[in-house]
Amino acid sequence: NAHNFPLDLASIEAQYTNG
């Protein structure tokens, strides 16, 4: 997942809040 476009905000946010 390239963190450059808000396309996978759900996935990115999930990864960031994976803890």
mmCIF entry with sequence, helices, sheets and N, C-alpha, C, O atoms, coordinates in Angstrom:
data_MODEL
# 
_entry.id   MODEL 
# 
_entity.id                         1 
_entity.type                       polymer 
_entity.pdbx_number_of_molecules   1 
# 
_entity_poly.entity_id                      1 
_entity_poly.type                           'polypeptide(L)' 
_entity_poly.nstd_linkage                   no 
_entity_poly.nstd_monomer                   no 
_entity_poly.pdbx_seq_one_letter_code       NAHNFPLDLASIEAQYTNG 
_entity_poly.pdbx_seq_one_letter_code_can   NAHNFPLDLASIEAQYTNG 
_entity_poly.pdbx_strand_id                 A 
# 
loop_
_entity_poly_seq.entity_id 
_entity_poly_seq.num 
_entity_poly_seq.mon_id 
_entity_poly_seq.hetero 
1 1  ASN n 
1 2  ALA n 
1 3  HIS n 
1 4  ASN n 
1 5  PHE n 
1 6  PRO n 
1 7  LEU n 
1 8  ASP n 
1 9  LEU n 
1 10 ALA n 
1 11 SER n 
1 12 ILE n 
1 13 GLU n 
1 14 ALA n 
1 15 GLN n 
1 16 TYR n 
1 17 THR n 
1 18 ASN n 
1 19 GLY n 
# 
_struct_asym.id          A 
_struct_asym.entity_id   1 
# 
_struct_conf.conf_type_id            HELX_P 
_struct_conf.id                      HELX_P1 
_struct_conf.pdbx_PDB_helix_id       AA1 
_struct_conf.beg_label_comp_id       LEU 
_struct_conf.beg_label_asym_id       A 
_struct_conf.beg_label_seq_id        9 
_struct_conf.pdbx_beg_PDB_ins_code   ? 
_struct_conf.end_label_comp_id       TYR 
_struct_conf.end_label_asym_id       A 
_struct_conf.end_label_seq_id        16 
_struct_conf.pdbx_end_PDB_ins_code   ? 
_struct_conf.beg_auth_comp_id        LEU 
_struct_conf.beg_auth_asym_id        A 
_struct_conf.beg_auth_seq_id         9 
_struct_conf.end_auth_comp_id        TYR 
_struct_conf.end_auth_asym_id        A 
_struct_conf.end_auth_seq_id         16 
_struct_conf.pdbx_PDB_helix_class    1 
_struct_conf.details                 ? 
_struct_conf.pdbx_PDB_helix_length   8 
# 
_struct_conf_type.id          HELX_P 
_struct_conf_type.criteria    ? 
_struct_conf_type.reference   ? 
# 
loop_
_atom_site.group_PDB 
_atom_site.id 
_atom_site.type_symbol 
_atom_site.label_atom_id 
_atom_site.label_alt_id 
_atom_site.label_comp_id 
_atom_site.label_asym_id 
_atom_site.label_entity_id 
_atom_site.label_seq_id 
_atom_site.pdbx_PDB_ins_code 
_atom_site.Cartn_x 
_atom_site.Cartn_y 
_atom_site.Cartn_z 
_atom_site.occupancy 
_atom_site.B_iso_or_equiv 
_atom_site.pdbx_formal_charge 
_atom_site.auth_seq_id 
_atom_site.auth_comp_id 
_atom_site.auth_asym_id 
_atom_site.auth_atom_id 
_atom_site.pdbx_PDB_model_num 
ATOM 1  N N  . ASN A 1 1  ? 0.841  -1.209 0.000  1.00 0.00 ? 1  ASN A N  1 
ATOM 2  C CA . ASN A 1 1  ? 0.000  0.000  0.000  1.00 0.00 ? 1  ASN A CA 1 
ATOM 3  C C  . ASN A 1 1  ? 0.870  1.251  0.000  1.00 0.00 ? 1  ASN A C  1 
ATOM 4  O O  . ASN A 1 1  ? 1.562  1.537  0.977  1.00 0.00 ? 1  ASN A O  1 
ATOM 5  N N  . ALA A 1 2  ? 0.828  1.978  -1.084 1.00 0.00 ? 2  ALA A N  1 
ATOM 6  C CA . ALA A 1 2  ? 1.609  3.213  -1.171 1.00 0.00 ? 2  ALA A CA 1 
ATOM 7  C C  . ALA A 1 2  ? 0.875  4.330  -0.433 1.00 0.00 ? 2  ALA A C  1 
ATOM 8  O O  . ALA A 1 2  ? -0.243 4.691  -0.800 1.00 0.00 ? 2  ALA A O  1 
ATOM 9  N N  . HIS A 1 3  ? 1.503  4.871  0.601  1.00 0.00 ? 3  HIS A N  1 
ATOM 10 C CA . HIS A 1 3  ? 0.855  5.911  1.387  1.00 0.00 ? 3  HIS A CA 1 
ATOM 11 C C  . HIS A 1 3  ? 1.013  7.259  0.690  1.00 0.00 ? 3  HIS A C  1 
ATOM 12 O O  . HIS A 1 3  ? 1.708  8.149  1.180  1.00 0.00 ? 3  HIS A O  1 
ATOM 13 N N  . ASN A 1 4  ? 0.362  7.393  -0.453 1.00 0.00 ? 4  ASN A N  1 
ATOM 14 C CA . ASN A 1 4  ? 0.451  8.659  -1.176 1.00 0.00 ? 4  ASN A CA 1 
ATOM 15 C C  . ASN A 1 4  ? -0.916 9.144  -1.614 1.00 0.00 ? 4  ASN A C  1 
ATOM 16 O O  . ASN A 1 4  ? -1.098 10.331 -1.885 1.00 0.00 ? 4  ASN A O  1 
ATOM 17 N N  . PHE A 1 5  ? -1.883 8.236  -1.685 1.00 0.00 ? 5  PHE A N  1 
ATOM 18 C CA . PHE A 1 5  ? -3.240 8.628  -2.063 1.00 0.00 ? 5  PHE A CA 1 
ATOM 19 C C  . PHE A 1 5  ? -4.233 8.072  -1.056 1.00 0.00 ? 5  PHE A C  1 
ATOM 20 O O  . PHE A 1 5  ? -4.101 6.932  -0.612 1.00 0.00 ? 5  PHE A O  1 
ATOM 21 N N  . PRO A 1 6  ? -5.225 8.874  -0.696 1.00 0.00 ? 6  PRO A N  1 
ATOM 22 C CA . PRO A 1 6  ? -6.233 8.455  0.288  1.00 0.00 ? 6  PRO A CA 1 
ATOM 23 C C  . PRO A 1 6  ? -7.206 7.438  -0.283 1.00 0.00 ? 6  PRO A C  1 
ATOM 24 O O  . PRO A 1 6  ? -8.417 7.553  -0.096 1.00 0.00 ? 6  PRO A O  1 
ATOM 25 N N  . LEU A 1 7  ? -6.678 6.452  -0.973 1.00 0.00 ? 7  LEU A N  1 
ATOM 26 C CA . LEU A 1 7  ? -7.551 5.432  -1.570 1.00 0.00 ? 7  LEU A CA 1 
ATOM 27 C C  . LEU A 1 7  ? -7.762 4.301  -0.579 1.00 0.00 ? 7  LEU A C  1 
ATOM 28 O O  . LEU A 1 7  ? -8.851 3.737  -0.477 1.00 0.00 ? 7  LEU A O  1 
ATOM 29 N N  . ASP A 1 8  ? -6.692 3.977  0.155  1.00 0.00 ? 8  ASP A N  1 
ATOM 30 C CA . ASP A 1 8  ? -6.795 2.887  1.134  1.00 0.00 ? 8  ASP A CA 1 
ATOM 31 C C  . ASP A 1 8  ? -6.711 3.458  2.543  1.00 0.00 ? 8  ASP A C  1 
ATOM 32 O O  . ASP A 1 8  ? -6.004 2.935  3.403  1.00 0.00 ? 8  ASP A O  1 
ATOM 33 N N  . LEU A 1 9  ? -7.446 4.540  2.757  1.00 0.00 ? 9  LEU A N  1 
ATOM 34 C CA . LEU A 1 9  ? -7.415 5.166  4.076  1.00 0.00 ? 9  LEU A CA 1 
ATOM 35 C C  . LEU A 1 9  ? -7.784 4.152  5.148  1.00 0.00 ? 9  LEU A C  1 
ATOM 36 O O  . LEU A 1 9  ? -7.186 4.128  6.224  1.00 0.00 ? 9  LEU A O  1 
ATOM 37 N N  . ALA A 1 10 ? -8.757 3.329  4.854  1.00 0.00 ? 10 ALA A N  1 
ATOM 38 C CA . ALA A 1 10 ? -9.184 2.323  5.824  1.00 0.00 ? 10 ALA A CA 1 
ATOM 39 C C  . ALA A 1 10 ? -8.019 1.401  6.151  1.00 0.00 ? 10 ALA A C  1 
ATOM 40 O O  . ALA A 1 10 ? -7.717 1.159  7.319  1.00 0.00 ? 10 ALA A O  1 
ATOM 41 N N  . SER A 1 11 ? -7.366 0.888  5.108  1.00 0.00 ? 11 SER A N  1 
ATOM 42 C CA . SER A 1 11 ? -6.258 -0.046 5.306  1.00 0.00 ? 11 SER A CA 1 
ATOM 43 C C  . SER A 1 11 ? -5.098 0.660  6.001  1.00 0.00 ? 11 SER A C  1 
ATOM 44 O O  . SER A 1 11 ? -4.506 0.129  6.942  1.00 0.00 ? 11 SER A O  1 
ATOM 45 N N  . ILE A 1 12 ? -4.781 1.863  5.526  1.00 0.00 ? 12 ILE A N  1 
ATOM 46 C CA . ILE A 1 12 ? -3.670 2.613  6.118  1.00 0.00 ? 12 ILE A CA 1 
ATOM 47 C C  . ILE A 1 12 ? -3.955 2.905  7.581  1.00 0.00 ? 12 ILE A C  1 
ATOM 48 O O  . ILE A 1 12 ? -3.112 2.691  8.452  1.00 0.00 ? 12 ILE A O  1 
ATOM 49 N N  . GLU A 1 13 ? -5.161 3.398  7.834  1.00 0.00 ? 13 GLU A N  1 
ATOM 50 C CA . GLU A 1 13 ? -5.515 3.715  9.212  1.00 0.00 ? 13 GLU A CA 1 
ATOM 51 C C  . GLU A 1 13 ? -5.471 2.464  10.062 1.00 0.00 ? 13 GLU A C  1 
ATOM 52 O O  . GLU A 1 13 ? -5.014 2.498  11.205 1.00 0.00 ? 13 GLU A O  1 
ATOM 53 N N  . ALA A 1 14 ? -5.943 1.360  9.509  1.00 0.00 ? 14 ALA A N  1 
ATOM 54 C CA . ALA A 1 14 ? -5.934 0.093  10.227 1.00 0.00 ? 14 ALA A CA 1 
ATOM 55 C C  . ALA A 1 14 ? -4.497 -0.307 10.557 1.00 0.00 ? 14 ALA A C  1 
ATOM 56 O O  . ALA A 1 14 ? -4.211 -0.785 11.654 1.00 0.00 ? 14 ALA A O  1 
ATOM 57 N N  . GLN A 1 15 ? -3.592 -0.104 9.586  1.00 0.00 ? 15 GLN A N  1 
ATOM 58 C CA . GLN A 1 15 ? -2.195 -0.464 9.802  1.00 0.00 ? 15 GLN A CA 1 
ATOM 59 C C  . GLN A 1 15 ? -1.572 0.445  10.863 1.00 0.00 ? 15 GLN A C  1 
ATOM 60 O O  . GLN A 1 15 ? -0.808 -0.008 11.716 1.00 0.00 ? 15 GLN A O  1 
ATOM 61 N N  . TYR A 1 16 ? -1.914 1.742  10.794 1.00 0.00 ? 16 TYR A N  1 
ATOM 62 C CA . TYR A 1 16 ? -1.361 2.683  11.768 1.00 0.00 ? 16 TYR A CA 1 
ATOM 63 C C  . TYR A 1 16 ? -1.867 2.359  13.169 1.00 0.00 ? 16 TYR A C  1 
ATOM 64 O O  . TYR A 1 16 ? -1.133 2.459  14.151 1.00 0.00 ? 16 TYR A O  1 
ATOM 65 N N  . THR A 1 17 ? -3.137 1.970  13.237 1.00 0.00 ? 17 THR A N  1 
ATOM 66 C CA . THR A 1 17 ? -3.731 1.638  14.535 1.00 0.00 ? 17 THR A CA 1 
ATOM 67 C C  . THR A 1 17 ? -3.796 0.126  14.689 1.00 0.00 ? 17 THR A C  1 
ATOM 68 O O  . THR A 1 17 ? -4.796 -0.424 15.150 1.00 0.00 ? 17 THR A O  1 
ATOM 69 N N  . ASN A 1 18 ? -2.720 -0.530 14.297 1.00 0.00 ? 18 ASN A N  1 
ATOM 70 C CA . ASN A 1 18 ? -2.688 -1.992 14.361 1.00 0.00 ? 18 ASN A CA 1 
ATOM 71 C C  . ASN A 1 18 ? -2.394 -2.444 15.790 1.00 0.00 ? 18 ASN A C  1 
ATOM 72 O O  . ASN A 1 18 ? -2.615 -3.602 16.144 1.00 0.00 ? 18 ASN A O  1 
ATOM 73 N N  . GLY A 1 19 ? -1.887 -1.506 16.615 1.00 0.00 ? 19 GLY A N  1 
ATOM 74 C CA . GLY A 1 19 ? -1.528 -1.846 17.964 1.00 0.00 ? 19 GLY A CA 1 
ATOM 75 C C  . GLY A 1 19 ? -2.739 -1.855 18.866 1.00 0.00 ? 19 GLY A C  1 
ATOM 76 O O  . GLY A 1 19 ? -2.618 -2.126 20.061 1.00 0.00 ? 19 GLY A O  1 
# 
